[in-house]
């Protein structure tokens, strides 16, 4: 029998879907570059097809969630849904997930409490606030990672503590899984996680700045046994894509 694959969907509630704008410079066919567009990160090119690399797309609606969760249930899958606790507005204002997307939040809460999904912590902001808005001349991808080793310990502490508080207060259930945005986390993040209910860190990489072992928190390498994607694929390709992927993976 095939080992069971874990399905994980990231970036729920994260404003990265609006502000992480970068362009695609190299176009490939079967892995071979066939076209190079050096100015893809300048001005509006990064927002238009075919030069658009990531943003911008909208949050999955409650109705869409209902449809997607029915599909997961039909195939007996309990997906991990990684929620970013605050949406960061253009001016840097934080809006907590249940306030920004009340319908989706309530729907996901019911599903979590019924055991149909698992909610994971995907950071407080997903970004370095203040550096998150699109630039005219360049990509801002680096700043759409939250837990860089060069940020102060205090920031790691605040972001972990506050995100755990927001998610646990709203969902009324402890959150055990942390999924670092963009697979970036460090020993400072681990220090911050020590005093929380987090038991597992699921990521492609270990700490960016250390190989020290962890006490009480397990690292799970998601390069094997996982199918990870973002709400972006759900939004862009919809239910047919999801069904096709599930059939391929299970
Ligand atoms: Zn993410």
Boltz pocket constraint, residues with backbone or C-beta under 6 A from the ligand:
constraints:
  - pocket:
      binder: B
      contacts: [[A, 10], [A, 11], [A, 14], [A, 122], [A, 126], [A, 180], [A, 181], [A, 182]]
      max_distance: 6.0
